């Protein structure tokens, strides 16, 4: 009888230990307060850009698609905040998911957006655990994730978050 309980206790301990280990193996960089994982992606013209290239600036890392209504709705506000704060060290890195480079470039051009746009090959979306778009992360000057928002971000909330870390 005691051997049966001993086996159950050992099994529970093994499962608990496995859960703890798997939790530690999780991509810690995708959580607020952790260093943002570096990714290298191509611009719409084919140049390679790394997220770490922007260290020293406050970065809005935004995952979007031209086919996503909330993404399209938040972009004018993004541009306004970018225009207002870029000289203070604010950068927007807009990572396009799902669109062809032609569709993304056409959308950006038609709307006169001036922030950097990168094309995701799936790597950044996996690294940043993007399940829904838009997804926004605010990264401080040292490369630490300070804010995460899934869904459209308001102009007021964006401005407030960026000013907090400038």
Phi and psi in degrees as a GROMACS rama.xvg file:
@    title "Ramachandran Plot"
@    xaxis  label "Phi"
@    yaxis  label "Psi"
@TYPE xy
-64.8925  -35.4459  UNK-2
-63.6764  -34.9503  UNK-3
-64.0531  -45.7146  UNK-4
-66.6473  -37.2897  UNK-5
-62.1005  -41.9916  UNK-6
-63.6666  -42.2849  UNK-7
-64.9434  -45.013  UNK-8
-61.5245  -43.7656  UNK-9
-63.1831  -43.2434  UNK-10
-61.4039  -43.4546  UNK-11
-63.9357  -42.1009  UNK-12
-63.9814  -40.7839  UNK-13
-63.0715  -44.6537  UNK-14
-63.3763  -43.9343  UNK-15
-62.2817  -42.5868  UNK-16
-63.7767  -41.5255  UNK-17
-62.4741  -40.6584  UNK-18
-63.6264  -43.5317  UNK-19
-62.4372  -44.4965  UNK-20
-64.6272  -44.3096  UNK-21
-63.8146  -36.5503  UNK-22
-62.7959  -37.5988  UNK-23
-71.3649  -30.9405  UNK-24
-78.2378  -13.9676  UNK-25
-58.1681  150.316  UNK-26
-65.0732  92.9116  UNK-27
-60.9347  -27.9443  UNK-28
-66.804  -11.8176  UNK-29
-92.0854  11.4202  UNK-30
-111.079  148.958  UNK-31
-56.6736  137.072  UNK-32
94.0595  -10.1146  UNK-33
-105.362  158.269  UNK-34
-64.4307  135.62  UNK-35
-70.9741  129.026  UNK-36
-63.0864  140.012  UNK-37
-79.7948  137.654  UNK-38
-133.353  149.202  UNK-39
-115.984  122.799  UNK-40
-133.237  166.175  UNK-41
-96.0463  144.388  UNK-42
-73.7826  173.974  UNK-43
-68.5331  -13.9069  UNK-44
-100.191  1.25555  UNK-45
100.341  -1.76635  UNK-46
-77.1001  146.558  UNK-47
-90.969  133.134  UNK-48
-130.428  138.387  UNK-49
-106.72  144.749  UNK-50
-58.1332  -36.9007  UNK-51
-63.8382  -16.8479  UNK-52
-61.9439  -20.6821  UNK-53
-99.0145  4.73823  UNK-54
-59.0881  137.466  UNK-55
104.515  -13.6087  UNK-56
-116.077  157.293  UNK-57
-83.9146  127.607  UNK-58
-117.871  133.207  UNK-59
-96.8578  112.011  UNK-60
-97.5374  114.593  UNK-61
-124.619  124.704  UNK-62
-97.8429  129.154  UNK-63
-152.912  169.866  UNK-64
-147.46  145.867  UNK-65
-65.3548  -21.9403  UNK-66
-85.3465  0.690983  UNK-67
-102.233  110.124  UNK-68
-55.4707  -46.4875  UNK-69
-62.9369  -31.8816  UNK-70
-63.7225  -47.4812  UNK-71
-63.6166  -36.4121  UNK-72
-68.3733  -33.4666  UNK-73
-84.683  -16.0229  UNK-74
-66.1678  -38.3058  UNK-75
-59.6807  -39.7897  UNK-76
-65.5981  -39.8677  UNK-77
-58.0112  -45.5957  UNK-78
-63.4045  -41.6307  UNK-79
-62.248  -45.18  UNK-80
-66.584  -38.6759  UNK-81
-60.9647  -47.7537  UNK-82
-59.3801  -38.8865  UNK-83
-72.6224  -37.0495  UNK-84
-116.114  -2.16609  UNK-85
-62.8363  -33.2831  UNK-86
-71.7753  -13.9048  UNK-87
-92.1287  0.424961  UNK-88
107.351  25.5576  UNK-89
-103.013  132.55  UNK-90
-127.971  145.842  UNK-91
-112.167  128.957  UNK-92
-116.896  103.131  UNK-93
-96.281  114.566  UNK-94
-99.5764  112.644  UNK-95
-81.8073  130.552  UNK-96
-118.987  144.988  UNK-97
79.1932  -25.8158  UNK-98
-88.3878  154.985  UNK-99
-71.3211  155.473  UNK-100
-56.3614  -34.178  UNK-101
-65.495  -46.7757  UNK-102
-63.4142  -44.612  UNK-103
-62.3966  -46.3383  UNK-104
-63.2001  -40.1884  UNK-105
-63.5705  -44.3933  UNK-106
-61.6954  -46.4974  UNK-107
-62.6209  -44.6024  UNK-108
-65.1313  -46.9806  UNK-109
-60.337  -28.2347  UNK-110
-102.676  2.91357  UNK-111
55.8087  37.5195  UNK-112
-76.5854  139.41  UNK-113
-113.416  -3.89528  UNK-114
-76.5874  164.125  UNK-115
-73.2333  138.722  UNK-116
-122.851  128.566  UNK-117
-117.441  151.886  UNK-118
-101.399  123.982  UNK-119
-83.4511  131.412  UNK-120
-95.5846  9.86656  UNK-121
107.222  -23.8283  UNK-122
-63.1242  -50.8536  UNK-123
-65.5252  -41.3999  UNK-124
-60.7261  -41.0587  UNK-125
-67.6708  -46.3391  UNK-126
-59.7454  -41.547  UNK-127
-96.5377  13.5278  UNK-128
51.197  48.4688  UNK-129
-80.6563  114.338  UNK-130
-109.791  -30.1257  UNK-131
-134.022  148.655  UNK-132
-123.741  154.209  UNK-133
-73.0881  152.298  UNK-134
-130.009  129.029  UNK-135
-122.026  136.651  UNK-136
-125.542  135.306  UNK-137
-102.98  124.698  UNK-138
-116.374  128.899  UNK-139
-76.4589  179.054  UNK-140
-62.4167  -21.7025  UNK-141
-94.5627  1.71848  UNK-142
88.3769  19.4624  UNK-143
-100.935  133.43  UNK-144
-70.7056  124.098  UNK-145
-112.385  -16.887  UNK-146
-157.987  138.766  UNK-147
-132.393  133.18  UNK-148
-138.183  126.926  UNK-149
-103.079  127.679  UNK-150
106.536  168.479  UNK-151
-63.0466  139.631  UNK-152
-101.914  136.968  UNK-153
-75.0396  158.034  UNK-154
-59.7824  -42.6142  UNK-155
-62.671  -45.8637  UNK-156
-64.9061  -41.2216  UNK-157
-62.4192  -50.1135  UNK-158
-58.2091  -44.22  UNK-159
-61.8649  -46.0658  UNK-160
-65.3547  -41.2646  UNK-161
-67.8815  -46.8393  UNK-162
-60.0773  -34.3355  UNK-163
-59.0513  -32.4369  UNK-164
-108.807  -3.58116  UNK-165
